[in-house]
């Protein structure tokens, strides 16, 4: 059974969230907020859906 609970967090523990148009985006450099949580969420979503993130850029 699901019960809803209110939780309170300190402002410095929260991070900004990207708009939905950046879900599973190809180039993460284009994301509005490039933080650890956003990058990991993007990579997880791409992996689950079979869009493995690879780079073919030559350095």
Phi and psi restraints in degrees (range 20) as a CNS / XPLOR table:
assign (resid 1 and name C) (resid 2 and name N)
       (resid 2 and name CA) (resid 2 and name C) 1.0 -91.5 20.0 2
assign (resid 2 and name N) (resid 2 and name CA)
       (resid 2 and name C) (resid 3 and name N) 1.0 129.1 20.0 2
assign (resid 2 and name C) (resid 3 and name N)
       (resid 3 and name CA) (resid 3 and name C) 1.0 -123.3 20.0 2
assign (resid 3 and name N) (resid 3 and name CA)
       (resid 3 and name C) (resid 4 and name N) 1.0 134.2 20.0 2
assign (resid 3 and name C) (resid 4 and name N)
       (resid 4 and name CA) (resid 4 and name C) 1.0 -88.1 20.0 2
assign (resid 4 and name N) (resid 4 and name CA)
       (resid 4 and name C) (resid 5 and name N) 1.0 141.4 20.0 2
assign (resid 4 and name C) (resid 5 and name N)
       (resid 5 and name CA) (resid 5 and name C) 1.0 -135.9 20.0 2
assign (resid 5 and name N) (resid 5 and name CA)
       (resid 5 and name C) (resid 6 and name N) 1.0 142.8 20.0 2
assign (resid 5 and name C) (resid 6 and name N)
       (resid 6 and name CA) (resid 6 and name C) 1.0 -88.4 20.0 2
assign (resid 6 and name N) (resid 6 and name CA)
       (resid 6 and name C) (resid 7 and name N) 1.0 135.4 20.0 2
assign (resid 6 and name C) (resid 7 and name N)
       (resid 7 and name CA) (resid 7 and name C) 1.0 -123.4 20.0 2
assign (resid 7 and name N) (resid 7 and name CA)
       (resid 7 and name C) (resid 8 and name N) 1.0 145.6 20.0 2
assign (resid 7 and name C) (resid 8 and name N)
       (resid 8 and name CA) (resid 8 and name C) 1.0 -115.9 20.0 2
assign (resid 8 and name N) (resid 8 and name CA)
       (resid 8 and name C) (resid 9 and name N) 1.0 131.5 20.0 2
assign (resid 8 and name C) (resid 9 and name N)
       (resid 9 and name CA) (resid 9 and name C) 1.0 -124.1 20.0 2
assign (resid 9 and name N) (resid 9 and name CA)
       (resid 9 and name C) (resid 10 and name N) 1.0 151.4 20.0 2
assign (resid 9 and name C) (resid 10 and name N)
       (resid 10 and name CA) (resid 10 and name C) 1.0 -73.3 20.0 2
assign (resid 10 and name N) (resid 10 and name CA)
       (resid 10 and name C) (resid 11 and name N) 1.0 143.8 20.0 2
assign (resid 10 and name C) (resid 11 and name N)
       (resid 11 and name CA) (resid 11 and name C) 1.0 -59.3 20.0 2
assign (resid 11 and name N) (resid 11 and name CA)
       (resid 11 and name C) (resid 12 and name N) 1.0 -36.1 20.0 2
assign (resid 11 and name C) (resid 12 and name N)
       (resid 12 and name CA) (resid 12 and name C) 1.0 -73.7 20.0 2
assign (resid 12 and name N) (resid 12 and name CA)
       (resid 12 and name C) (resid 13 and name N) 1.0 -7.8 20.0 2
assign (resid 12 and name C) (resid 13 and name N)
       (resid 13 and name CA) (resid 13 and name C) 1.0 -92.4 20.0 2
assign (resid 13 and name N) (resid 13 and name CA)
       (resid 13 and name C) (resid 14 and name N) 1.0 -8.1 20.0 2
assign (resid 13 and name C) (resid 14 and name N)
       (resid 14 and name CA) (resid 14 and name C) 1.0 -98.2 20.0 2
assign (resid 14 and name N) (resid 14 and name CA)
       (resid 14 and name C) (resid 15 and name N) 1.0 153.7 20.0 2
assign (resid 14 and name C) (resid 15 and name N)
       (resid 15 and name CA) (resid 15 and name C) 1.0 -125.5 20.0 2
assign (resid 15 and name N) (resid 15 and name CA)
       (resid 15 and name C) (resid 16 and name N) 1.0 157.0 20.0 2
assign (resid 15 and name C) (resid 16 and name N)
       (resid 16 and name CA) (resid 16 and name C) 1.0 -68.7 20.0 2
assign (resid 16 and name N) (resid 16 and name CA)
       (resid 16 and name C) (resid 17 and name N) 1.0 152.6 20.0 2
assign (resid 16 and name C) (resid 17 and name N)
       (resid 17 and name CA) (resid 17 and name C) 1.0 -114.0 20.0 2
assign (resid 17 and name N) (resid 17 and name CA)
       (resid 17 and name C) (resid 18 and name N) 1.0 137.9 20.0 2
assign (resid 17 and name C) (resid 18 and name N)
       (resid 18 and name CA) (resid 18 and name C) 1.0 -74.9 20.0 2
assign (resid 18 and name N) (resid 18 and name CA)
       (resid 18 and name C) (resid 19 and name N) 1.0 151.9 20.0 2
assign (resid 18 and name C) (resid 19 and name N)
       (resid 19 and name CA) (resid 19 and name C) 1.0 -62.6 20.0 2
assign (resid 19 and name N) (resid 19 and name CA)
       (resid 19 and name C) (resid 20 and name N) 1.0 156.4 20.0 2
assign (resid 19 and name C) (resid 20 and name N)
       (resid 20 and name CA) (resid 20 and name C) 1.0 -57.3 20.0 2
assign (resid 20 and name N) (resid 20 and name CA)
       (resid 20 and name C) (resid 21 and name N) 1.0 -24.1 20.0 2
assign (resid 20 and name C) (resid 21 and name N)
       (resid 21 and name CA) (resid 21 and name C) 1.0 -65.3 20.0 2
assign (resid 21 and name N) (resid 21 and name CA)
       (resid 21 and name C) (resid 22 and name N) 1.0 -14.1 20.0 2
assign (resid 21 and name C) (resid 22 and name N)
       (resid 22 and name CA) (resid 22 and name C) 1.0 -96.9 20.0 2
assign (resid 22 and name N) (resid 22 and name CA)
       (resid 22 and name C) (resid 23 and name N) 1.0 6.8 20.0 2
assign (resid 22 and name C) (resid 23 and name N)
       (resid 23 and name CA) (resid 23 and name C) 1.0 -63.4 20.0 2
assign (resid 23 and name N) (resid 23 and name CA)
       (resid 23 and name C) (resid 24 and name N) 1.0 125.2 20.0 2
assign (resid 23 and name C) (resid 24 and name N)
       (resid 24 and name CA) (resid 24 and name C) 1.0 56.2 20.0 2
assign (resid 24 and name N) (resid 24 and name CA)
       (resid 24 and name C) (resid 25 and name N) 1.0 38.2 20.0 2
assign (resid 24 and name C) (resid 25 and name N)
       (resid 25 and name CA) (resid 25 and name C) 1.0 -69.8 20.0 2
assign (resid 25 and name N) (resid 25 and name CA)
       (resid 25 and name C) (resid 26 and name N) 1.0 150.9 20.0 2
assign (resid 25 and name C) (resid 26 and name N)
       (resid 26 and name CA) (resid 26 and name C) 1.0 -73.0 20.0 2
assign (resid 26 and name N) (resid 26 and name CA)
       (resid 26 and name C) (resid 27 and name N) 1.0 -43.0 20.0 2
assign (resid 26 and name C) (resid 27 and name N)
       (resid 27 and name CA) (resid 27 and name C) 1.0 -112.5 20.0 2
assign (resid 27 and name N) (resid 27 and name CA)
       (resid 27 and name C) (resid 28 and name N) 1.0 102.8 20.0 2
assign (resid 27 and name C) (resid 28 and name N)
       (resid 28 and name CA) (resid 28 and name C) 1.0 -68.8 20.0 2
assign (resid 28 and name N) (resid 28 and name CA)
       (resid 28 and name C) (resid 29 and name N) 1.0 -14.4 20.0 2
assign (resid 28 and name C) (resid 29 and name N)
       (resid 29 and name CA) (resid 29 and name C) 1.0 -66.6 20.0 2
assign (resid 29 and name N) (resid 29 and name CA)
       (resid 29 and name C) (resid 30 and name N) 1.0 -18.9 20.0 2
assign (resid 29 and name C) (resid 30 and name N)
       (resid 30 and name CA) (resid 30 and name C) 1.0 -85.4 20.0 2
assign (resid 30 and name N) (resid 30 and name CA)
       (resid 30 and name C) (resid 31 and name N) 1.0 -7.8 20.0 2
assign (resid 30 and name C) (resid 31 and name N)
       (resid 31 and name CA) (resid 31 and name C) 1.0 -65.2 20.0 2
assign (resid 31 and name N) (resid 31 and name CA)
       (resid 31 and name C) (resid 32 and name N) 1.0 144.9 20.0 2
assign (resid 31 and name C) (resid 32 and name N)
       (resid 32 and name CA) (resid 32 and name C) 1.0 -63.5 20.0 2
assign (resid 32 and name N) (resid 32 and name CA)
       (resid 32 and name C) (resid 33 and name N) 1.0 -47.1 20.0 2
assign (resid 32 and name C) (resid 33 and name N)
       (resid 33 and name CA) (resid 33 and name C) 1.0 -116.4 20.0 2
assign (resid 33 and name N) (resid 33 and name CA)
       (resid 33 and name C) (resid 34 and name N) 1.0 112.6 20.0 2
assign (resid 33 and name C) (resid 34 and name N)
       (resid 34 and name CA) (resid 34 and name C) 1.0 -104.4 20.0 2
assign (resid 34 and name N) (resid 34 and name CA)
       (resid 34 and name C) (resid 35 and name N) 1.0 79.5 20.0 2
assign (resid 34 and name C) (resid 35 and name N)
       (resid 35 and name CA) (resid 35 and name C) 1.0 -119.7 20.0 2
assign (resid 35 and name N) (resid 35 and name CA)
       (resid 35 and name C) (resid 36 and name N) 1.0 171.3 20.0 2
assign (resid 35 and name C) (resid 36 and name N)
       (resid 36 and name CA) (resid 36 and name C) 1.0 -57.8 20.0 2
assign (resid 36 and name N) (resid 36 and name CA)
       (resid 36 and name C) (resid 37 and name N) 1.0 -44.7 20.0 2
assign (resid 36 and name C) (resid 37 and name N)
       (resid 37 and name CA) (resid 37 and name C) 1.0 -63.9 20.0 2
assign (resid 37 and name N) (resid 37 and name CA)
       (resid 37 and name C) (resid 38 and name N) 1.0 -40.3 20.0 2
assign (resid 37 and name C) (resid 38 and name N)
       (resid 38 and name CA) (resid 38 and name C) 1.0 -67.1 20.0 2
assign (resid 38 and name N) (resid 38 and name CA)
       (resid 38 and name C) (resid 39 and name N) 1.0 -42.5 20.0 2
assign (resid 38 and name C) (resid 39 and name N)
       (resid 39 and name CA) (resid 39 and name C) 1.0 -64.7 20.0 2
assign (resid 39 and name N) (resid 39 and name CA)
       (resid 39 and name C) (resid 40 and name N) 1.0 -46.6 20.0 2
assign (resid 39 and name C) (resid 40 and name N)
       (resid 40 and name CA) (resid 40 and name C) 1.0 -64.9 20.0 2
assign (resid 40 and name N) (resid 40 and name CA)
       (resid 40 and name C) (resid 41 and name N) 1.0 -39.2 20.0 2
assign (resid 40 and name C) (resid 41 and name N)
       (resid 41 and name CA) (resid 41 and name C) 1.0 -64.1 20.0 2
assign (resid 41 and name N) (resid 41 and name CA)
       (resid 41 and name C) (resid 42 and name N) 1.0 -41.3 20.0 2
assign (resid 41 and name C) (resid 42 and name N)
       (resid 42 and name CA) (resid 42 and name C) 1.0 -64.4 20.0 2
assign (resid 42 and name N) (resid 42 and name CA)
       (resid 42 and name C) (resid 43 and name N) 1.0 -45.0 20.0 2
assign (resid 42 and name C) (resid 43 and name N)
       (resid 43 and name CA) (resid 43 and name C) 1.0 -63.8 20.0 2
assign (resid 43 and name N) (resid 43 and name CA)
       (resid 43 and name C) (resid 44 and name N) 1.0 -41.0 20.0 2
assign (resid 43 and name C) (resid 44 and name N)
       (resid 44 and name CA) (resid 44 and name C) 1.0 -62.9 20.0 2
assign (resid 44 and name N) (resid 44 and name CA)
       (resid 44 and name C) (resid 45 and name N) 1.0 -46.1 20.0 2
assign (resid 44 and name C) (resid 45 and name N)
       (resid 45 and name CA) (resid 45 and name C) 1.0 -62.1 20.0 2
assign (resid 45 and name N) (resid 45 and name CA)
       (resid 45 and name C) (resid 46 and name N) 1.0 -41.4 20.0 2
assign (resid 45 and name C) (resid 46 and name N)
       (resid 46 and name CA) (resid 46 and name C) 1.0 -66.1 20.0 2
assign (resid 46 and name N) (resid 46 and name CA)
       (resid 46 and name C) (resid 47 and name N) 1.0 -40.5 20.0 2
assign (resid 46 and name C) (resid 47 and name N)
       (resid 47 and name CA) (resid 47 and name C) 1.0 -65.2 20.0 2
assign (resid 47 and name N) (resid 47 and name CA)
       (resid 47 and name C) (resid 48 and name N) 1.0 -45.4 20.0 2
assign (resid 47 and name C) (resid 48 and name N)
       (resid 48 and name CA) (resid 48 and name C) 1.0 -60.4 20.0 2
assign (resid 48 and name N) (resid 48 and name CA)
       (resid 48 and name C) (resid 49 and name N) 1.0 -36.7 20.0 2
assign (resid 48 and name C) (resid 49 and name N)
       (resid 49 and name CA) (resid 49 and name C) 1.0 -93.3 20.0 2
assign (resid 49 and name N) (resid 49 and name CA)
       (resid 49 and name C) (resid 50 and name N) 1.0 7.4 20.0 2
assign (resid 49 and name C) (resid 50 and name N)
       (resid 50 and name CA) (resid 50 and name C) 1.0 82.4 20.0 2
assign (resid 50 and name N) (resid 50 and name CA)
       (resid 50 and name C) (resid 51 and name N) 1.0 12.6 20.0 2
assign (resid 50 and name C) (resid 51 and name N)
       (resid 51 and name CA) (resid 51 and name C) 1.0 -101.9 20.0 2
assign (resid 51 and name N) (resid 51 and name CA)
       (resid 51 and name C) (resid 52 and name N) 1.0 72.7 20.0 2
assign (resid 51 and name C) (resid 52 and name N)
       (resid 52 and name CA) (resid 52 and name C) 1.0 -61.5 20.0 2
assign (resid 52 and name N) (resid 52 and name CA)
       (resid 52 and name C) (resid 53 and name N) 1.0 134.5 20.0 2
assign (resid 52 and name C) (resid 53 and name N)
       (resid 53 and name CA) (resid 53 and name C) 1.0 -83.6 20.0 2
assign (resid 53 and name N) (resid 53 and name CA)
       (resid 53 and name C) (resid 54 and name N) 1.0 114.3 20.0 2
assign (resid 53 and name C) (resid 54 and name N)
       (resid 54 and name CA) (resid 54 and name C) 1.0 -131.6 20.0 2
assign (resid 54 and name N) (resid 54 and name CA)
       (resid 54 and name C) (resid 55 and name N) 1.0 156.8 20.0 2
assign (resid 54 and name C) (resid 55 and name N)
       (resid 55 and name CA) (resid 55 and name C) 1.0 -119.2 20.0 2
assign (resid 55 and name N) (resid 55 and name CA)
       (resid 55 and name C) (resid 56 and name N) 1.0 132.3 20.0 2
assign (resid 55 and name C) (resid 56 and name N)
       (resid 56 and name CA) (resid 56 and name C) 1.0 -109.7 20.0 2
assign (resid 56 and name N) (resid 56 and name CA)
       (resid 56 and name C) (resid 57 and name N) 1.0 17.2 20.0 2
assign (resid 56 and name C) (resid 57 and name N)
       (resid 57 and name CA) (resid 57 and name C) 1.0 -74.4 20.0 2
assign (resid 57 and name N) (resid 57 and name CA)
       (resid 57 and name C) (resid 58 and name N) 1.0 140.0 20.0 2
assign (resid 57 and name C) (resid 58 and name N)
       (resid 58 and name CA) (resid 58 and name C) 1.0 -92.9 20.0 2
assign (resid 58 and name N) (resid 58 and name CA)
       (resid 58 and name C) (resid 59 and name N) 1.0 133.3 20.0 2
